[in-house]
Amino acid sequence: MLPSRQKHTPSCQSISYINTSPLTVLSASKSYIHSYTPSTVTVYLDTRNNVSSAGHGNPAIADAVHQQMLLQNSNSRYLHSSFNELKEQIAARLGGADDDGRGPWKIILTNAGSESNDVALRIARAHLQHKRSCKTFTTYTYSMSYHGHSTSCLSVSPYKLRKLGHHDSSLYCPPDTQVVWLPTPCPSSTPSPSTAFDAAYTPSPSTLMFECGMSVAGVVLPPASYLSSAVSKIRSDGGLAIYDEVQSCCYRTGEFTCFQTMGYPSPDIVTLGKPLGNGFPLSACCVRADVLESFENEGLEYFNTFGGNAAACAAGLATLSELDRLRPVSDTTGALLLGLLRDLHNKHPRMICDVRGRGMFLGVEFLNVRAPSDPSPEGTLELSFVASRLKDFHHVLTTIDGAKDSVMVIKPPLCFSPQDAAYFADCLDKAITECLRDVDENGAMGVLGCGATST
Ligand code: PMP
């Protein structure tokens, strides 16, 4: 399977578990992924797939798409009711827009988070140019944030750009991007050479691009006070706040969006993605009406061939309906799992230095056991070992991320049951114990290189 993939696939498109044994997935159901070899079927517990938030193979969503494809699947230049209905449903969940004089949320439906963030940046630029007479367009973005794979999104995605080889990702961002770091208590978020927002900010209309619920940064959720002060600073100079909720939307952290869960100020633009279609390509760029005006008046039509087609809207409506049902899981099973992970933190202080997150968006930060004071990326070997053991011996799929690849990021489908949570915590306990035994007996570890990052 692997050689035939390599034949026509660029090597920069990576595979999870490449160093041990990549999975061949032929089916999946709820929180489980079924992997096939010619002789066996293995069922894995999935703790990492926030896209299939309403569960793998969700029959209600599959059926809604199937029925719509049979009926018709025209683009958004023809009228179809689900196009309006989906926007009503999204706007109702974002809340608060109709009564504050800024008009309703205007929503552009796209196929991917990158497309939504790309058009969000264009809208912000048009607003700053036409309403604020800007000639330069500074965008503040956070070190370790990721906003997508298009040229404009990459230019504000230090998480990806740092892979070009220099510790200071700001060197790779274009001059109008200012990389700032986030003051958080997370051990892994030691600032790179970029400066804090307060120090970097120069009063002029600009854009704050903020990934709510930073996932690839290793589950970083700054306090509301931080966002309130950053957003009011940006707004007081006529600038805009864009929140990227592509990862964190759809009840992952409890409320519909992470900004609602965390009590951050409501943004000017918010993008939604990944879970919105439960795997069907669907994303949304939601904009306050007063901010959209300049973009609307520029005279350039926004047409997106597949964006908001009837099947995508059917997927979105069915997904929201399923997620409304599953929403309490974020609070209940999320709290249960957080408690179990905190117990593991207490039990294994040599291995775990922090457990954090909200709802079903949790992070476990690992230490470098062999050299606890060594902050080098080598500290990730233990986590890599644990993740490999979890997959190969306990059949649990996990994600590793964070600035030093030292955080296990947990964001399972929301149908994750209390039994799934207990099973996962038990397996994690065993894998950590096995890892510590290996370190103590051998001084080194046998299995390396899980490499299962999540973007
Ligand atoms: N923003 C965030 C926060 C993301 O995590 C991602 C994808 N991982 C994107 C944007 C880009 O989304 P897509 O891959 O759908 O273009």
Residues whose N, C-alpha, C, O or C-beta is under 5 A from the ligand:
A	BS01	PMP	A112 G113 S114 E115 Y146 H147 G148 E211 D244 V246 Q247 S454 T455
